[in-house]
Amino acid sequence: MTNFAFSNPSGGEVYVDKSNLTIDIRWTGGPPKPSAQNVSLSLVDLGPTKNPNPYGQVVLAITGNITEPSAGVGQCAWVVPSTFAFNQNHYYVVYIQNAPAPATNWAYSQPFNIFPGPNAAPANFAFLNPFGGEVFVINKSNSTIDIQWTGGPAKPSAQNVSLSLVDLGPTKNPNPYGQVVLAITGNITEPSAGVGQCVWVVPSTFAFNQSHYYVVYIQNAPAPATNWAYSQPFNIFAGATVAPPSSGLASSSNYIIGSADGAALQNPSVTITIMEDLVIAPGVANFGFQMNSYSTKNANNVPSNEYVAWQQYLIVPQFNTQSVTCGYQGYLAAPPQGPGGQLFNSGPLSLVPLTSATTIPKNWTFTLALKSAPNDPNWNIIEADLTAADSTATPPWSITTKCKLLNLTLNAGGPVTSANVAPICAFQLNIVGPSGGTSTAVFKSGGGNITYTAQNQITAFSSVPPCAEVNNPTAEISNVSYSQLPTGTHGTLVQSFSA
């Protein structure tokens, strides 16, 4: 049936400590999604084969309402009794059915195995993902490894952690060590208490062998040789991707990031991480990280000649002055594409000095975080927190400039008010050259990744969605190319870029 699509488990192996298993269900088919009430879930033992028909034996079941913690996403936490004996040689599926419902109104996941969670790893680390089975790497371009510290408040340092992706060949045996095919060393960020995350960019030219098994090794560096752990073996496949925009994935043409249902984005942010020194071409004075944002159509029921229809948030490395500036520009609508005249701007704001006249160093990060007022039901953007940082430096540093829109002045005179600001339903991140530039030769070399997130679910579009007031691109250009992004809705998207 088309009512439901399983996001987890997607097949392969599921690791639990015989204590709990969480099944995440994502509704598809647009806004008129089916009710989450009276849903029946069944864990079915298929025996030693992967054939989901015949039905198999129902070994655990739950019936009830499925909570909806975020728009369009339902989650049911499924507690599995510790006394329950999983058969590690059998395959399982999860069946879902609306109850009461026609007998045809059901769906099932891909078959998977169930094992106790890995306990051979040292107490320092426990892998959350991948836990084994199948890992879908989007367009062979990026993979995210999530690591959780265990052992209570006195967790080990997240500094100087080494991760290695190891090709085991056609067997699942993690010993001998296998061949290290990709590695990253650095600091792991800690976005929430006790959880560290490292975004691992895999070059698009790297050829995964879909018949081989891989593991991820982790080690504190420097550390004793015994202070390491590895994940369970898993396979890697290419995942489904969004079609590129009509102008491709380069320069001023990138995916549009928005909400799947056209609603306002809730505190969206973009972080650019430099993974390889970003070197400017000779004679280029500056370039910009542009978060070009599309205001929601008919925002706040205010006439279109009063509020910003196209919002441009900027971080601009200035090589002629060896400094990084930042700022904001807001434009009126000019149908049919816009934008029209500028309504107000911040002017250039100081952010951080540059350490080189030609290069943005590896490990520097730049974040553009847009914020709304607490409890604003319309999610009007009133502030941009623009940050430069290097968590690998000694000591680590982070500098933020806050651009408060309601403290600015209209170009025509008078203060910016709540009638002049607006929510956004989509945005596009572009890494482009100077204003008025006519050459795409902006960079000599370099690359990194772009991490997109918001409080509500986001998705990638090939073109500006109809919720936007205008649909124009930025005018600046460059020789940067961007990787493809996965289909579907997500809490976070990661995209690589290269020059």
C-alpha positions in Angstrom: 0.0 0.0 0.0 1.1 3.6 -0.4 0.0 4.9 3.0 3.2 4.1 4.7 6.9 3.8 3.9 9.3 2.3 6.4 12.4 4.4 7.1 13.8 2.0 9.7 14.6 -0.9 9.7 15.4 -0.9 6.0 16.7 -4.4 6.0 19.8 -6.3 6.9 20.6 -6.6 10.6 19.0 -4.9 13.6 21.0 -4.9 16.8 19.2 -4.7 20.1 20.1 -5.7 23.7 17.0 -7.9 23.8 15.4 -4.9 25.6 13.9 -2.5 23.1 13.4 -2.0 19.4 12.2 1.3 17.9 10.3 1.2 14.6 10.1 4.6 12.7 7.3 5.0 10.2 7.1 7.9 7.7 3.9 8.8 6.0 4.0 9.5 2.3 1.6 10.8 -0.3 1.4 14.5 0.6 -0.6 16.4 3.2 -3.7 14.2 3.3 -1.8 11.5 5.2 -3.7 8.7 6.8 -4.6 8.8 10.4 -2.1 7.7 13.0 -4.8 6.4 15.2 -5.5 2.7 15.8 -2.4 1.4 14.1 -1.4 -2.3 14.5 2.3 -3.3 14.3 3.4 -7.0 14.2 6.9 -8.4 14.4 6.8 -11.5 12.2 9.3 -14.4 12.3 9.8 -15.6 8.7 12.0 -18.5 9.7 15.3 -19.1 7.8 14.2 -17.5 4.5 13.7 -13.9 3.5 10.3 -14.6 1.8 7.7 -12.4 3.5 4.9 -14.6 2.0 3.6 -16.8 3.5 2.8 -14.4 6.4 5.0 -16.2 8.9 4.5 -16.3 12.7 3.6 -13.2 14.7 5.8 -13.2 17.7 5.3 -9.7 19.1 2.5 -7.2 18.5 1.5 -3.7 19.5 -1.8 -1.9 18.8 -2.4 1.7 19.6 -1.9 5.3 18.5 1.4 6.4 17.0 2.8 9.7 18.2 3.8 12.3 15.7 6.9 14.2 17.2 7.4 16.2 14.0 5.4 17.0 10.9 4.7 14.0 8.8 6.7 11.6 10.9 5.2 9.0 13.2 7.2 7.0 15.7 6.3 4.1 17.9 8.8 2.8 20.5 8.4 -0.9 20.7 9.6 -2.5 23.9 10.7 -6.1 23.5 10.8 -8.1 26.7 14.3 -9.1 27.8 13.2 -12.7 28.2 12.2 -12.9 24.5 14.5 -15.2 22.6 15.4 -13.9 19.1 16.5 -16.6 16.7 19.6 -15.2 15.1 19.3 -17.6 12.1 15.8 -16.4 11.3 14.6 -13.3 9.3 12.0 -11.0 10.6 9.7 -8.3 9.1 7.4 -5.7 10.6 3.9 -5.6 9.4 1.8 -2.4 9.8 -2.0 -2.2 9.4 -4.7 0.4 10.2 -7.1 -1.3 12.6 -9.9 -1.6 11.8 -9.1 -1.5 8.1 -9.6 -3.5 4.9 -7.4 -6.6 4.8 -5.5 -5.0 1.9 -4.5 -1.9 3.8 -1.2 -3.1 5.1 2.5 -3.0 4.4 5.7 -4.7 5.6 9.3 -3.8 5.9 12.3 -5.5 4.3 13.5 -8.7 6.1 16.2 -8.3 8.7 18.0 -10.3 11.3 18.0 -9.5 15.0 21.0 -9.9 17.3 22.0 -8.7 20.7 23.9 -5.4 20.6 27.7 -5.6 20.2 29.4 -6.1 23.5 33.0 -6.7 22.4 33.6 -2.9 22.0 35.4 -1.2 24.9 33.2 0.8 27.3 34.3 4.1 25.8 32.2 3.9 22.7 29.0 2.3 21.5 28.0 2.7 17.8 24.5 3.9 17.1 24.8 3.9 13.3 25.8 1.9 11.4 24.8 -1.1 13.6 25.1 -3.6 10.8 23.2 -4.7 7.9 22.8 -2.3 5.0 23.9 1.3 4.9 22.6 3.5 2.1 25.1 6.0 1.0 23.5 8.8 -1.0 24.9 8.9 -4.5 28.3 7.6 -3.2 28.9 11.1 -1.8 28.4 11.2 1.9 27.8 9.0 5.0 27.2 10.0 8.6 28.7 8.0 11.5 27.0 8.6 14.8 28.9 7.7 18.0 27.5 7.6 21.5 29.6 7.7 24.6 28.8 5.3 27.4 29.8 5.1 31.0 27.9 8.0 32.6 28.9 11.6 33.1 32.7 10.9 33.1 32.7 10.2 29.4 36.1 10.2 27.5 37.2 13.3 25.5 35.8 13.7 22.0 39.1 15.3 20.9 41.5 13.7 18.5 39.3 10.8 17.4 40.3 8.7 14.5 37.7 6.9 12.3 38.5 4.4 9.6 36.2 2.8 7.1 37.6 -0.7 6.5 36.8 -3.0 3.6 36.6 -6.6 4.9 36.1 -8.1 1.5 33.3 -10.7 0.8 33.3 -12.0 4.4 31.9 -10.5 7.7 35.0 -11.4 9.7 36.4 -8.1 11.2 39.7 -9.9 11.9 42.1 -9.7 10.1 41.8 -5.9 10.1 41.0 -5.6 6.4 41.9 -2.7 4.2 41.4 0.9 5.3 39.8 2.6 2.4 38.7 5.9 4.0 39.8 7.7 7.1 39.1 10.9 9.1 40.9 12.2 12.1 39.6 15.2 14.1 37.3 16.4 16.9 33.8 15.0 17.1 31.1 17.6 17.8 28.7 17.0 20.7 25.3 18.4 19.6 23.5 16.8 22.6 24.6 15.5 26.0 26.6 12.3 25.7 26.2 12.0 21.9 29.0 12.9 19.4 28.5 13.1 15.7 31.1 13.1 12.9 29.9 13.8 9.4 32.1 11.7 7.0 32.4 12.9 3.5 33.0 10.1 1.0 34.3 11.3 -2.4 31.8 10.8 -5.2 34.6 9.0 -7.2 35.0 6.4 -4.5 33.8 3.0 -5.7 32.0 1.0 -3.0 32.0 -2.8 -3.6 28.4 -3.8 -3.0 29.4 -7.4 -2.6 31.8 -6.5 0.2 31.3 -5.9 3.9 32.7 -2.9 5.8 33.2 -1.9 9.3 34.1 1.4 11.0 37.0 1.4 13.4 37.3 4.1 16.0 40.3 5.0 18.1 41.4 7.8 20.4 44.5 9.3 18.9 47.0 9.3 20.5 45.9 6.3 22.6 47.0 2.8 23.6 46.6 0.3 20.9 43.9 -1.4 22.9 41.7 1.7 23.1 39.6 1.0 19.9 36.3 -0.4 18.8 34.6 -1.4 15.6 31.1 -1.6 14.4 29.3 -4.6 13.1 29.9 -5.4 9.4 27.5 -3.8 6.9 27.0 -3.4 3.2 27.0 -0.1 1.4 24.6 0.8 -1.5 23.8 3.9 -3.4 20.5 5.5 -2.4 17.8 7.2 -4.4 18.6 10.9 -5.1 16.7 14.0 -6.1 17.0 15.0 -9.8 19.4 17.9 -10.2 18.0 21.4 -11.0 17.6 22.2 -14.7 20.9 24.3 -14.5 22.8 21.5 -12.8 24.5 21.3 -9.4 27.2 24.0 -9.7 27.9 27.7 -9.2 24.6 29.6 -8.6 22.5 26.4 -9.1 22.0 24.1 -6.1 19.1 22.2 -4.6 16.4 24.2 -2.9 16.0 23.1 0.8 12.5 23.4 2.2 9.7 21.8 4.1 7.9 19.0 2.4 4.5 20.5 3.0 5.3 24.2 2.2 5.2 25.2 5.8 7.6 27.8 7.3 11.0 26.4 8.1 11.6 26.5 11.8 15.0 28.0 12.8 16.9 26.6 9.8 20.7 26.6 9.7 23.5 25.7 7.4 27.1 24.7 8.4 29.9 24.7 5.8 32.9 22.6 6.9 36.1 23.0 5.0 37.5 19.4 4.6 40.3 20.4 2.1 42.0 23.8 2.1 39.8 26.2 0.0 42.3 28.1 -2.1 41.2 31.3 -4.0 42.2 31.8 -7.6 44.7 34.7 -8.4 43.2 38.1 -8.5 39.9 37.1 -6.8 39.3 39.6 -3.9 36.4 37.7 -2.1 33.7 35.1 -2.4 30.5 34.4 -0.4 28.7 31.7 1.4 25.1 32.8 0.5 22.0 31.4 2.2 19.5 32.7 -0.3 16.1 32.4 1.4 12.6 32.5 -0.1 9.9 34.1 2.0 6.6 32.4 2.3 4.0 33.7 -0.1 1.5 36.2 1.4 3.5 36.2 4.7 1.6 37.6 7.7 -1.2 38.9 5.4 0.9 42.0 4.7 1.0 43.8 1.3 4.0 42.5 -0.8 5.5 45.9 -1.0 6.1 46.0 2.7 7.9 42.8 3.6 11.0 41.0 2.4 10.3 38.5 -0.3 13.9 37.3 -0.8 16.3 37.2 2.1 20.0 36.9 1.6 22.3 35.9 4.5 26.0 36.2 3.8 29.4 35.2 5.1 32.1 36.8 2.9 35.9 36.0 3.2 37.7 39.2 2.1 41.2 38.3 0.9 42.2 41.8 0.1 41.8 42.8 3.8 42.3 39.3 5.2 39.1 39.4 7.1 35.7 37.7 7.1 32.6 39.9 7.0 28.9 38.9 7.2 25.5 40.5 6.8 22.0 40.5 5.5 20.1 41.9 2.5 16.3 41.9 2.2 14.5 42.5 -1.1 10.9 43.2 -2.1 9.0 41.1 -4.6 9.0 42.1 -8.3 6.6 39.7 -10.0 6.9 37.3 -11.7 10.4 36.3 -10.5 11.9 39.1 -8.3 13.5 40.3 -6.4 12.6 44.0 -6.7 14.2 46.9 -4.8 16.1 46.4 -1.6 14.0 47.0 1.5 16.8 47.0 4.1 20.2 45.6 4.8 22.7 45.3 7.6 25.8 46.5 5.7 29.0 44.5 6.2 29.5 43.3 9.8 32.9 42.1 11.1 33.2 38.4 11.9 36.8 37.1 12.1 40.3 37.8 10.7 41.7 35.5 8.0 45.0 33.8 8.6 46.0 33.7 4.9 45.6 36.0 1.9 44.7 33.0 -0.3 43.3 30.2 1.7 40.5 29.1 4.0 42.1 26.4 6.1 40.9 22.8 6.5 38.7 22.3 9.6 37.3 25.9 9.6 33.5 25.9 9.8 31.0 28.6 8.9 27.4 28.5 10.2 24.4 30.6 9.2 21.6 30.0 11.7 18.3 31.8 11.3 16.0 32.4 14.3 12.5 33.3 15.0 11.0 34.9 18.2 10.0 32.3 20.8 6.4 31.3 20.5 6.0 33.0 17.1 3.4 30.8 15.3 4.4 32.3 11.9 8.2 31.6 12.4 9.2 35.1 11.1 13.0 35.4 10.8 14.2 38.2 13.1 17.8 37.2 13.7 20.8 35.5 12.0 23.6 34.1 14.1 26.6 34.0 11.8 29.6 32.0 13.1 33.1 31.1 12.2 34.9 28.4 14.2 37.7 25.8 14.3 37.2 23.1 16.9 40.5 21.4 16.0 42.6 24.5 16.8 44.7 24.8 20.0 42.7 26.2 21.7 39.5 25.7 19.8 37.7 28.9 18.9 34.3 30.1 17.8 33.1 33.6 17.0 29.5 34.7 16.4 28.1 37.9 15.0 24.3 38.3 15.7 22.4 40.2 13.0 19.1 41.4 14.6 16.8 42.4 11.8 14.5 44.5 14.0 17.4 46.7 15.0 18.0 47.7 11.4 16.8 50.7 9.4 14.7 50.6 6.2 16.4 52.0 3.1 13.5 54.5 2.8 14.0 55.6 6.4 12.5 54.5 9.7 13.0 51.4 11.7 12.4 47.8 10.5 9.2 46.5 12.2 7.5 43.1 12.4 5.5 44.0 9.3 8.8 44.1 7.3 10.1 40.6 8.2 8.8 37.3 7.1 9.1 33.5 7.5 10.9 31.4 4.8 9.6 28.2 3.3 12.8 27.4 1.4 16.4 28.4 0.8 19.4 27.7 -1.4 23.1 27.6 -0.3 25.5 28.9 -2.9 29.3 29.3 -2.8 30.0 32.0 -5.3 32.4 34.7 -6.3 32.4 38.5 -6.0 29.4 40.7 -6.8 29.5 41.5 -10.5 32.0 38.8 -11.4 31.9 37.5 -14.9 34.2 34.5 -14.5 33.6 31.2 -12.8 37.3 30.8 -12.1 36.9 31.7 -8.4 38.8 28.8 -6.7 42.0 26.9 -7.5 41.1 23.9 -5.3 39.4 22.8 -2.1 36.2 21.3 -0.9 34.1 20.3 2.1 30.6 19.6 3.1 27.4 21.5 3.8 25.1 20.4 6.6 21.4 21.5 6.5 19.0 21.3 9.4 15.9 22.8 10.9 13.5 22.0 13.8 11.0 20.6 11.3 11.7 18.0 8.6 13.4 19.2 5.5 13.6 17.9 1.9 15.6 18.8 -1.2 13.8 20.2 -4.3 15.0 20.6 -7.9 13.2 24.0 -8.2 11.7 26.6 -6.0 8.5 25.3 -4.5 5.2 27.1 -5.0 5.0 28.3 -1.4 7.7 30.9 -2.2 6.9 34.5 -3.0 9.7 34.7 -5.6 11.9 32.1 -7.4 15.0 33.9 -8.6 18.6 32.6 -8.4 21.5 34.6 -7.1 23.5 36.6 -9.7 27.1 35.6 -8.6 28.9 32.6 -10.1 31.8 30.2 -9.4 33.4 26.9 -10.3 32.1 25.1 -7.2 30.1 21.9 -7.8 27.7 20.2 -5.3 26.8 16.6 -4.8 23.3 15.0 -5.1 21.0 14.7 -2.1 18.6 11.9 -1.1 14.9 11.9 -1.7 12.4 12.0 1.2 12.2 14.1 4.4 15.0 14.4 6.9 16.0 16.1 10.1 19.5 16.7 8.6 20.9 16.6 5.1 24.6 16.6 4.3 26.0 17.6 0.9 29.6 17.7 -0.3 31.1 20.4 -2.5 34.4 20.8 -4.4 36.2 23.4 -6.5 
